[in-house]
Amino acid sequence: MRDGVLGFHLWESMDSGRWFMIPLWSVALFFFVEAAILWREGRRKSIPSQCHACGYDLRGSPPDGACPECGAARKAANLG
């Protein structure tokens, strides 16, 4: 066995087969980062009936007015 860095090790067996050990924390870190990226992308999607600036639900407000929560002007796609 060769000493590795941060828990990664290379094992050499008698029959010249090689094994590479990956610590569990690195696998968990990979999936955590991937899930965080997907979660953040999912939150960025704008729903047509929401204010583009603050996310306030605009379904009950007049279509030609500004957002009652933050005062932002409505985009044409957010009318509804």
Contacts in CASP RR format, 6 or more apart in sequence:
PFRMAT RR
TARGET T0000
AUTHOR 0000-0000-0000
METHOD contacts of the structure
MODEL  1
MRDGVLGFHLWESMDSGRWFMIPLWSVALFFFVEAAILWREGRRKSIPSQ
CHACGYDLRGSPPDGACPECGAARKAANLG
1 9 0 8 1.000
1 10 0 8 1.000
1 11 0 8 1.000
1 12 0 8 1.000
2 9 0 8 1.000
2 10 0 8 1.000
2 11 0 8 1.000
2 12 0 8 1.000
3 9 0 8 1.000
4 10 0 8 1.000
6 23 0 8 1.000
6 26 0 8 1.000
7 21 0 8 1.000
7 23 0 8 1.000
8 20 0 8 1.000
8 21 0 8 1.000
8 22 0 8 1.000
8 23 0 8 1.000
8 26 0 8 1.000
9 20 0 8 1.000
9 21 0 8 1.000
10 18 0 8 1.000
10 19 0 8 1.000
10 20 0 8 1.000
10 21 0 8 1.000
11 18 0 8 1.000
11 19 0 8 1.000
11 20 0 8 1.000
11 21 0 8 1.000
12 18 0 8 1.000
12 19 0 8 1.000
13 19 0 8 1.000
46 52 0 8 1.000
46 55 0 8 1.000
46 78 0 8 1.000
47 55 0 8 1.000
48 77 0 8 1.000
48 78 0 8 1.000
48 80 0 8 1.000
49 57 0 8 1.000
49 58 0 8 1.000
49 59 0 8 1.000
49 78 0 8 1.000
49 80 0 8 1.000
50 56 0 8 1.000
50 57 0 8 1.000
50 58 0 8 1.000
50 78 0 8 1.000
51 58 0 8 1.000
51 67 0 8 1.000
51 69 0 8 1.000
51 70 0 8 1.000
51 72 0 8 1.000
51 74 0 8 1.000
51 78 0 8 1.000
52 72 0 8 1.000
52 74 0 8 1.000
52 75 0 8 1.000
52 78 0 8 1.000
53 67 0 8 1.000
53 70 0 8 1.000
53 71 0 8 1.000
53 72 0 8 1.000
54 67 0 8 1.000
54 69 0 8 1.000
54 70 0 8 1.000
54 72 0 8 1.000
55 69 0 8 1.000
56 67 0 8 1.000
56 68 0 8 1.000
56 69 0 8 1.000
56 70 0 8 1.000
58 67 0 8 1.000
58 74 0 8 1.000
58 78 0 8 1.000
58 80 0 8 1.000
59 80 0 8 1.000
61 67 0 8 1.000
61 68 0 8 1.000
63 74 0 8 1.000
63 79 0 8 1.000
63 80 0 8 1.000
64 74 0 8 1.000
65 73 0 8 1.000
65 74 0 8 1.000
66 72 0 8 1.000
66 73 0 8 1.000
66 74 0 8 1.000
67 73 0 8 1.000
67 74 0 8 1.000
END
